[in-house]
Amino acid sequence: MFKMLKTLVLAVCLATTAMAQIGFKAHVDKVQAAFEDEFVLTLEVSVSDPAMTTTPVPPPEIVGFRVGGSGSSVEKLGELTIRRYTYALKPARSGEVTIPSYKVEFKSATGVDTLSSDPIVVNVAQPRPSKDSKVSLAPIFITAAIGAAIIAALLFRRRKKAAPIVPEVDWKAEAQAKFAEIKRLADREDFREFSSQAGKFIVGLLEKANEARLTGYTTTDILRWMEERGIEKEIRSHSQELFAFCEEVKFSSGKVDVQSGRAAVANATKILELILK
């Protein structure tokens, strides 16, 4: 039995811009995984100028994986500042699955540089059927049958009682009230917290308006779903700009530009108006 390689470094890019050194490498914690396994993709960025901002640019499409949580950390190593961006991935199918190339933008006072990684191939094993599936399901069926019998008996005994009237919740009014709270963050120029809450709010709004499940999908997947679903082009355009702003703020270390923040507020406001009209 061979020893499984735990870490695969696919790309190491080094460059010098002006008098600042920059570097970028991408790797995963495992290249062979079971179908149910979750593994971690790490983008490791190094800069010699701590004032330089770095922004990962995800590929336009990630096929064969479900993207879970993400995070970032910063470490000082001599004269270099090491920033790590992590993504939790879970296979959506078996076989050879490829993580496409990522890019990282390095922004300084003198301009913008971009470094790219190579694609990463992960071998995903076939899911194993459970030997005890038939046995383990029996208690569930018995419990469900007993529960259904109890519920039926209670409903039969109370059939003559009038059902209580539950007032219908106006979700559109709730959405407007929620966005008013989020917008107050932007009024205080707390655009970092605004971007975090506004992105989730718009995704939830799209779910409610279209009776869909979008939580856990990447913004690229959501935009592609919107196009396939036939969502109004103007909504897609404003959503794309808002999501791009949220991604940039999430993975940047510098101060958020006020003008960009106000443009994001305008995009979120327009999306809300178009969905609720």
C-alpha positions in Angstrom: 0.0 0.0 0.0 1.5 3.3 -1.0 1.5 6.3 1.3 -1.2 8.9 0.3 0.2 12.3 -0.6 -1.4 14.7 1.9 -0.5 18.0 0.2 -0.1 18.9 -3.4 1.4 22.2 -4.3 0.2 22.9 -7.9 1.6 26.4 -8.5 4.3 28.6 -7.0 4.5 32.0 -8.6 7.1 34.5 -7.6 7.6 38.0 -9.0 9.1 41.4 -8.2 7.2 44.6 -8.8 8.9 47.9 -8.2 10.8 47.0 -5.0 8.1 44.6 -3.6 8.3 40.8 -3.8 5.0 38.9 -4.3 4.3 35.1 -4.3 1.3 32.8 -4.7 0.9 29.0 -4.3 -2.3 26.8 -4.2 -2.6 23.4 -2.6 -5.1 20.9 -1.1 -4.8 18.8 2.0 -5.5 15.6 0.1 -5.6 14.5 -3.6 -7.5 11.3 -2.9 -10.8 11.4 -1.1 -14.0 9.4 -0.4 -17.2 10.7 -1.9 -18.4 11.9 1.5 -15.1 13.5 2.5 -14.6 17.3 2.8 -11.2 18.7 2.0 -9.5 22.1 2.1 -8.1 24.2 -0.7 -5.6 26.8 0.5 -4.4 29.9 -1.5 -1.1 31.1 0.1 -0.1 34.6 -0.8 3.2 36.3 0.2 4.1 40.0 -0.1 7.1 42.0 1.2 5.1 45.2 1.3 2.4 44.9 4.0 0.5 47.9 2.5 -0.1 45.9 -0.7 -3.7 44.5 -0.9 -4.4 41.0 -2.2 -7.6 39.7 -3.7 -8.3 36.1 -4.8 -10.3 35.8 -8.0 -12.2 32.5 -8.1 -12.6 30.8 -11.5 -15.7 31.5 -13.4 -17.0 27.9 -12.9 -16.2 25.1 -10.4 -17.8 21.9 -11.6 -17.9 18.8 -9.5 -17.6 20.4 -6.1 -19.9 22.0 -3.5 -18.2 25.0 -1.8 -18.7 25.2 1.9 -17.2 27.7 4.3 -14.2 29.9 3.7 -11.7 31.8 5.8 -8.5 33.8 5.9 -5.5 34.4 8.1 -2.4 36.5 8.2 1.1 35.5 9.4 4.3 37.5 9.6 7.4 35.6 8.5 10.5 37.7 8.5 10.0 40.5 6.0 7.2 38.7 4.3 3.5 38.9 5.1 1.8 35.6 4.5 -2.0 35.6 3.8 -3.9 32.4 3.5 -7.4 32.0 2.0 -9.1 28.7 2.6 -12.1 27.1 1.0 -13.9 23.9 2.2 -14.8 21.7 -0.8 -17.0 18.6 -1.0 -17.1 16.4 -4.1 -20.4 16.3 -6.0 -19.4 13.3 -8.1 -16.8 10.5 -8.2 -13.8 10.0 -10.5 -11.2 12.6 -11.4 -12.5 16.0 -10.5 -10.5 19.2 -11.4 -10.2 22.4 -9.3 -9.7 25.1 -12.0 -7.0 27.8 -11.9 -7.3 30.6 -9.3 -5.9 34.0 -9.7 -4.7 36.6 -7.1 -4.6 40.3 -7.8 -1.8 42.3 -6.0 -2.7 46.0 -5.8 -0.1 48.6 -4.8 0.3 52.3 -5.3 2.2 51.6 -8.6 -0.4 49.3 -10.2 -2.0 45.9 -10.2 -0.3 42.5 -10.8 -1.9 39.1 -11.2 -0.5 35.6 -10.5 -2.3 32.3 -11.4 -2.2 28.7 -10.2 -2.4 25.5 -12.2 -5.5 23.3 -12.0 -5.6 20.6 -9.3 -6.9 17.1 -9.9 -8.5 15.2 -7.0 -9.4 11.5 -7.3 -12.8 10.9 -5.7 -13.8 7.3 -4.8 -17.2 5.8 -5.5 -19.7 6.0 -2.5 -20.0 2.8 -0.6 -23.5 1.4 0.1 -24.3 0.7 3.7 -24.6 -3.0 4.6 -26.9 -2.2 7.5 -29.2 0.1 5.6 -32.2 -2.2 5.6 -31.8 -3.0 9.3 -31.3 0.6 10.3 -34.3 1.8 8.5 -36.7 -0.5 10.3 -36.8 1.5 13.6 -37.4 4.7 11.6 -40.4 3.2 9.7 -41.9 1.9 13.0 -41.4 5.2 14.7 -42.9 7.1 11.8 -45.9 4.8 11.7 -46.6 5.2 15.4 -46.2 9.0 15.1 -48.6 9.1 12.2 -51.2 7.1 14.1 -51.0 9.4 17.1 -51.4 12.5 14.9 -54.4 11.0 13.1 -56.1 10.2 16.4 -55.6 13.7 17.7 -56.9 15.2 14.5 -60.0 12.9 14.5 -60.8 14.0 18.1 -60.5 17.7 17.3 -62.2 17.6 13.9 -65.2 19.7 15.1 -63.0 22.5 16.5 -62.4 25.4 14.1 -58.8 25.8 13.0 -57.1 28.9 14.3 -56.6 31.7 11.8 -52.9 32.3 11.4 -52.2 35.8 10.0 -50.1 35.6 6.8 -46.7 37.2 7.2 -45.9 39.9 4.7 -42.4 38.8 3.7 -41.9 41.8 1.5 -42.5 44.2 4.4 -40.1 42.1 6.5 -37.5 42.3 3.7 -37.7 46.1 3.5 -37.4 46.4 7.3 -34.4 44.1 7.3 -32.6 45.9 4.5 -33.2 49.2 6.3 -31.2 47.8 9.3 -28.4 46.7 6.9 -28.4 50.0 5.1 -27.7 51.8 8.4 -24.3 50.0 8.5 -23.4 51.8 5.2 -24.7 55.1 6.6 -22.0 54.7 9.3 -19.5 53.8 6.5 -19.1 50.3 8.0 -18.9 48.9 4.5 -17.1 45.7 5.6 -20.0 44.6 7.8 -22.5 45.9 5.2 -21.0 43.7 2.5 -21.2 40.6 4.8 -24.8 41.1 5.6 -26.0 42.5 2.2 -24.7 39.5 0.2 -26.5 37.0 2.5 -29.7 39.2 2.4 -29.8 39.3 -1.4 -29.3 35.5 -1.6 -32.1 35.0 0.9 -34.3 37.4 -1.0 -33.8 35.5 -4.3 -34.6 32.2 -2.5 -37.8 33.6 -1.1 -39.0 35.2 -4.3 -38.2 32.1 -6.5 -38.8 29.4 -3.9 -35.3 28.1 -4.4 -32.4 26.8 -2.3 -29.2 28.8 -3.0 -27.4 28.9 0.4 -24.0 27.2 0.1 -23.6 27.9 -3.6 -20.8 30.2 -5.0 -21.8 33.5 -6.4 -20.8 32.2 -9.8 -23.2 29.3 -9.5 -26.0 31.7 -8.3 -25.5 34.1 -11.3 -25.6 31.1 -13.6 -28.7 29.8 -11.9 -30.3 33.3 -12.3 -29.6 33.3 -16.1 -30.9 29.7 -16.5 -34.0 30.6 -14.4 -34.7 33.6 -16.7 -34.3 36.2 -13.9 -34.6 39.7 -15.2 -31.4 40.9 -16.8 -31.3 44.1 -14.7 -31.5 42.1 -11.5 -28.6 39.9 -12.7 -26.5 42.9 -13.6 -26.9 44.6 -10.2 -26.4 41.3 -8.4 -23.1 40.6 -10.3 -21.8 44.0 -9.3 -22.9 43.6 -5.7 -21.4 40.0 -5.4 -18.1 41.2 -6.9 -17.9 44.0 -4.2 -18.7 41.5 -1.4 -16.0 39.1 -2.6 -13.4 41.9 -2.9 -14.2 43.2 0.6 -14.2 39.6 2.1 -10.7 38.8 0.9 -9.0 42.2 1.0 -7.1 43.5 4.0 -7.2 47.2 3.3 -9.8 49.9 4.0 -12.9 49.7 1.9 -13.3 52.4 -0.7 -16.2 54.7 0.3 -17.2 55.3 -3.4 -17.3 51.6 -4.1 -19.3 51.0 -0.9 -21.9 53.5 -1.8 -22.2 52.0 -5.3 -22.8 48.6 -3.6 -25.6 50.1 -1.5 -27.2 51.5 -4.7 -27.0 48.0 -6.3 -28.5 46.3 -3.3 -31.3 48.9 -3.1 -32.1 48.5 -6.8 -32.2 44.6 -6.5 -34.7 44.9 -3.6 -36.9 47.3 -5.6 -36.9 45.1 -8.7 -37.7 41.9 -6.8 -40.5 43.5 -4.7 -42.1 45.5 -7.4 
